[in-house]
Amino acid sequence: MNNLQTRRDFLKTSGKVFAGVALATTLSPVMNVLAEAKPEAPEYPFPYAKLDPDAVEARAYKAFYDVGGCCRAVADGIIGQLADNVGYPFNQIPIGMFANGAGGYGAGTLCGSLGGAVAAIGLVCTPEDSAKLTRELFSWYKETPFPLYQPEIKTDKTTVSGSVNCEESVLPFMQATGLSMGDDGRKARCAGVSADVAKKTVELLNAHFSV
């Protein structure tokens, strides 16, 4: 009885081993193909290609409504346009990751449009150059009467924030116009600011790369 049981155990174990070997032999070519198909990590910084500032401006404005919020709008205007024009590796960046930038990252702090812009700068520039372009962009933002781009809802009231923070940027405009956060005019203002920031960022990048 013991010998019979031992023989049965041996046959069961052997069958599993042979099945495993057969499966591994079958999957090996597939696994090799998958390993070979895995793309190499892109070299940093990503390769920048010249963008049309006006096209980016219009795209960012539209993205504010279609994609959602100022941070995603600028990211889509720049990174999304590079994804369309260049493809890999920009097409691997999910624009949805910038959703948390809306409303000054939910805390009224850094304007989300700037958050999307500096992320785009950081993708294509060395850390040293990124810091330089970011300083230029922030300085321009603090001194500019927004909104500049007004393709739909027009306003003759523009405001200078003197700050890069969301609350200190949008509240003076709301006070000057009497608009509330939910008003179409306020949304159009922030869509315009997104377009303005995206365009300025591309102008800085084009100049930096001499393209």
Secondary structure, 3 states (H helix, E strand, C coil): CHHHHHHHHHHHHHHHHHHHHHHHHHHHHHHHHHHHHCCCCCCCCCCCCCCCHHHHHHHHHHHHHHHHCHHHHHHHHHHHHHHHHCCCCHHHCCHHHHHHHHHHHHHHCECHHHHHHHHHHHHHCCHHHHHHHHHHHHHHHHHCCECCCCCCCCCCCCECCCCCEHHHHHHHHHHHHCCCCCCHHHHHHHHHHHHHHHHHHHHHHHHHCCC
